[in-house]
Amino acid sequence: MEYSFDEMIERLKALKKERKLTNEQLSALSGVPFGTLNKILGSETKETNISTVIKLANAVGVPAKDLIFGKEYIHESNISEDESELLNLFRKLTYKDQQRYIGRMEDTVNSYSSEAITPKTTTIYRAARSVDNHPAEIVETTKDFSKIPPTDIKF
């Protein structure tokens, strides 16, 4: 991987344009002072510190390594097509929206492991009548729900 400050700035400009951000908005999202940002984008600055790069990458919603080296150097070979599509859509969001969706995903994942929502075992009682109309018999069954997501459980 070869680093080029000028190429990194071109990537930043492209991402800024893609997300329809003004310099003022990018400055506010990143916490990088407006004057500093203008110097970086206007090529008055030839290098900047890594903390500034990380702030700018977060503001445009990409990992700092993608901003620094370009996405073509990043190999994500262990992800499915669905995961790749999700990642591409996620990267198009603003940093603020990304954080909001991360919170929603964490809530969803946590709800799957919540014992309050899905007990590990449940005893089910049901009445069963035989074919020849004998009186109903109460049948007790214990079911292990620990490996079934709550949304898949139907009664």
C-alpha positions as CSV (number, residue, x, y, z in Angstrom):
1,M,0.0,0.0,0.0
2,E,1.4,3.3,-1.0
3,Y,0.3,6.5,0.7
4,S,-0.3,9.8,-1.1
5,F,-1.6,12.8,0.7
6,D,-2.9,14.3,-2.5
7,E,-4.8,11.2,-3.5
8,M,-6.3,11.0,0.0
9,I,-7.6,14.6,-0.3
10,E,-9.1,13.7,-3.7
11,R,-10.9,10.8,-2.1
12,L,-12.1,13.1,0.7
13,K,-13.4,15.7,-1.9
14,A,-15.2,12.9,-3.8
15,L,-16.8,11.6,-0.6
16,K,-17.8,15.1,0.4
17,K,-19.4,15.7,-3.0
18,E,-21.1,12.3,-3.0
19,R,-22.7,13.0,0.4
20,K,-23.5,16.6,-0.7
21,L,-21.7,18.2,2.2
22,T,-20.5,21.8,2.3
23,N,-17.2,22.6,4.0
24,E,-19.1,24.1,6.9
25,Q,-21.1,20.9,7.3
26,L,-18.0,18.7,7.1
27,S,-16.3,20.9,9.6
28,A,-19.2,20.6,12.0
29,L,-19.5,16.8,11.6
30,S,-15.8,16.2,12.0
31,G,-14.9,18.8,14.6
32,V,-12.0,19.9,12.3
33,P,-11.9,23.8,12.4
34,F,-13.3,25.4,9.3
35,G,-10.1,27.2,8.5
36,T,-8.0,24.1,8.8
37,L,-10.4,22.1,6.6
38,N,-10.2,24.8,3.9
39,K,-6.4,24.7,4.0
40,I,-6.5,20.9,3.7
41,L,-9.0,20.8,0.8
42,G,-7.4,23.8,-0.9
43,S,-4.0,22.0,-0.9
44,E,-2.4,24.7,1.2
45,T,-1.5,22.0,3.7
46,K,0.7,19.2,2.5
47,E,0.3,16.9,5.5
48,T,-2.0,16.7,8.5
49,N,-2.0,14.6,11.7
50,I,-3.7,11.3,11.9
51,S,-6.4,12.4,14.4
52,T,-7.6,14.9,11.8
53,V,-7.7,12.2,9.1
54,I,-9.7,9.9,11.5
55,K,-12.2,12.7,12.3
56,L,-12.7,13.5,8.6
57,A,-13.1,9.8,7.7
58,N,-15.7,9.3,10.4
59,A,-17.6,12.4,9.2
60,V,-17.9,11.1,5.7
61,G,-18.6,7.6,6.9
62,V,-15.7,5.6,5.8
63,P,-12.9,3.8,7.7
64,A,-9.8,5.9,8.0
65,K,-7.8,3.2,6.1
66,D,-10.1,3.6,3.1
67,L,-9.7,7.3,3.1
68,I,-5.9,7.1,3.5
69,F,-5.1,4.2,1.1
70,G,-8.3,3.9,-1.1
71,K,-10.9,1.2,-1.0
72,E,-9.2,-0.8,-3.7
73,Y,-6.5,-1.8,-1.2
74,I,-9.0,-3.1,1.4
75,H,-9.7,-6.8,1.0
76,E,-13.0,-8.0,2.6
77,S,-12.9,-11.6,1.4
78,N,-14.8,-13.2,4.2
79,I,-18.1,-11.3,3.7
80,S,-21.2,-12.4,1.8
81,E,-22.8,-10.5,-1.1
82,D,-25.6,-9.4,1.3
83,E,-23.0,-8.2,3.9
84,S,-21.1,-6.3,1.1
85,E,-24.3,-4.6,-0.1
86,L,-25.2,-3.7,3.5
87,L,-21.7,-2.3,4.0
88,N,-21.9,-0.2,0.8
89,L,-25.3,1.2,1.8
90,F,-24.0,1.9,5.3
91,R,-21.0,3.8,4.0
92,K,-23.3,6.1,2.1
93,L,-24.9,7.3,5.3
94,T,-23.7,10.3,7.3
95,Y,-21.7,9.4,10.4
96,K,-24.6,10.5,12.6
97,D,-27.0,8.1,10.7
98,Q,-24.4,5.3,10.9
99,Q,-24.3,5.6,14.7
100,R,-28.1,5.6,14.9
101,Y,-28.3,2.4,12.8
102,I,-25.5,0.7,14.8
103,G,-27.6,1.4,17.9
104,R,-30.6,-0.1,16.3
105,M,-28.7,-3.2,15.2
106,E,-27.3,-3.6,18.7
107,D,-30.8,-3.4,20.2
108,T,-32.0,-6.0,17.7
109,V,-29.1,-8.4,18.5
110,N,-29.6,-7.9,22.2
111,S,-33.3,-8.7,21.9
112,Y,-32.4,-12.1,20.5
113,S,-30.4,-13.0,23.6
114,S,-32.8,-11.6,26.1
115,E,-34.2,-14.3,28.4
116,A,-37.1,-12.0,29.3
117,I,-38.3,-12.2,25.7
118,T,-37.4,-15.8,25.0
119,P,-37.1,-18.1,27.9
120,K,-34.7,-21.0,27.4
121,T,-37.4,-23.6,28.1
122,T,-41.1,-23.3,28.2
123,T,-43.7,-25.8,29.3
124,I,-46.6,-26.0,26.9
125,Y,-50.0,-27.5,27.9
126,R,-52.5,-28.5,25.3
127,A,-55.7,-30.4,25.2
128,A,-55.9,-33.3,22.9
129,R,-59.1,-35.2,22.1
130,S,-58.8,-38.7,20.7
131,V,-60.4,-39.7,17.4
132,D,-63.2,-41.7,19.1
133,N,-64.3,-38.7,21.2
134,H,-62.9,-39.8,24.6
135,P,-62.5,-37.0,27.1
136,A,-59.8,-34.5,26.6
137,E,-56.3,-35.3,27.8
138,I,-53.9,-32.7,29.0
139,V,-50.5,-33.1,27.3
140,E,-47.4,-31.5,28.7
141,T,-44.5,-30.7,26.5
142,T,-41.2,-28.9,27.4
143,K,-39.8,-27.0,24.4
144,D,-36.2,-25.5,24.2
145,F,-36.5,-22.1,22.6
146,S,-32.9,-20.9,23.2
147,K,-31.7,-21.3,19.6
148,I,-34.8,-19.9,17.9
149,P,-34.9,-16.1,17.3
150,P,-38.0,-14.6,19.0
151,T,-39.4,-13.5,15.6
152,D,-39.6,-17.2,14.5
153,I,-41.6,-18.5,17.5
154,K,-45.3,-19.0,16.7
155,F,-48.0,-20.2,19.0
